[in-house]
Amino acid sequence: QVQLVESGGGLVQPGGSLRLSCAASGFTFSLYPMKWYRQAPGKEREWVASITSNGASTTYVDSVKGRFTISRDNSKNTVYLQMNSLKPEDTAVYYCRRDPYYWGQGTQVTVSS
């Protein structure tokens, strides 16, 4: 069955960096685009970034452009989210997703001094 397992979250100071990972199994990873979403307390889940199946194209929500980078390693069945220049408003649970409806369990990112 499809499994997505996120890791790499934690507590970081404003301006700091984190790299999230999402390890995938149960399907042919290299055939599917992948996405990152996040959900802040009291807010709806929002899309953050997407990457095509071969990694050639990426897209981002405006609020993270220039700070976050989505990438993938199809040999490791893993998608990454490199987050730099983190802000308190980036605090959220981050989820990876494979369409049409597969989600990981999420990893908490807290940006605070």
C-alpha positions in Angstrom: 0.0 0.0 0.0 1.1 3.6 -0.5 3.1 5.0 2.4 4.5 8.4 2.9 6.7 9.1 5.9 7.9 12.7 6.6 10.8 13.6 8.8 13.2 16.5 9.6 10.9 18.8 11.4 11.8 20.6 14.6 12.3 23.9 16.4 14.4 26.5 14.6 15.1 30.2 15.2 13.9 32.8 12.7 16.3 33.0 9.8 17.3 29.4 10.3 17.0 26.4 7.9 15.5 22.9 7.9 15.3 20.1 5.4 12.3 17.9 5.4 12.2 14.5 3.8 9.3 12.3 2.7 10.1 8.7 2.1 7.7 6.9 -0.2 6.9 3.3 -0.7 4.2 1.1 -2.2 4.1 2.6 -5.6 6.5 3.5 -8.5 7.7 6.8 -7.1 9.4 8.0 -10.3 6.1 8.1 -12.1 4.3 10.5 -9.9 4.5 14.2 -9.2 4.8 15.0 -5.5 3.6 17.9 -3.4 4.2 19.5 0.0 1.5 21.1 2.0 1.3 22.7 5.4 -1.3 23.4 8.1 -0.8 26.1 10.7 -2.8 26.1 13.9 -6.4 27.3 13.3 -5.8 27.5 9.5 -6.7 25.4 6.6 -4.1 23.1 5.0 -2.4 25.0 2.1 -0.3 23.8 -0.8 3.4 24.8 -0.6 5.3 23.3 -3.5 5.1 20.7 -6.3 7.6 18.8 -8.3 7.1 16.8 -11.5 7.9 13.1 -11.7 11.3 13.6 -13.2 12.1 16.7 -11.1 12.4 18.9 -14.1 9.8 21.4 -13.0 8.9 22.9 -9.7 6.2 25.4 -8.5 5.7 27.2 -5.2 3.2 29.3 -3.3 4.2 32.9 -3.4 4.9 33.1 0.3 7.9 30.7 0.1 9.3 31.6 -3.3 13.1 32.2 -3.1 13.3 30.6 0.4 12.1 27.0 -0.1 13.3 24.4 -2.6 11.5 21.2 -3.4 13.6 18.4 -4.9 13.5 14.6 -5.3 15.8 11.6 -5.5 14.0 8.9 -7.5 16.7 6.4 -6.7 15.8 6.8 -3.0 12.1 7.2 -3.4 12.3 10.5 -1.5 11.1 14.0 -1.9 12.7 16.9 0.0 11.8 20.4 1.1 14.7 22.6 1.8 13.5 25.6 3.9 15.8 28.6 4.3 15.3 32.0 5.9 12.5 30.6 8.0 9.9 32.9 9.5 7.5 32.5 12.5 4.6 32.3 10.0 6.2 29.2 8.5 5.3 27.4 11.7 3.0 24.5 10.7 2.7 20.8 10.3 4.2 19.9 6.9 2.8 17.0 4.9 3.8 15.4 1.7 1.1 14.2 -0.7 0.8 12.0 -3.7 -2.4 12.5 -5.7 -5.1 11.7 -5.7 -5.4 11.5 -1.9 -2.4 10.0 -0.2 -0.9 11.9 2.7 1.9 11.3 5.1 1.4 11.7 8.9 3.1 15.1 8.9 6.1 16.7 10.6 6.0 19.7 12.9 8.0 22.8 12.1 8.2 25.5 14.7 10.0 28.8 14.0 10.5 30.7 17.2 13.1 32.5 19.2 
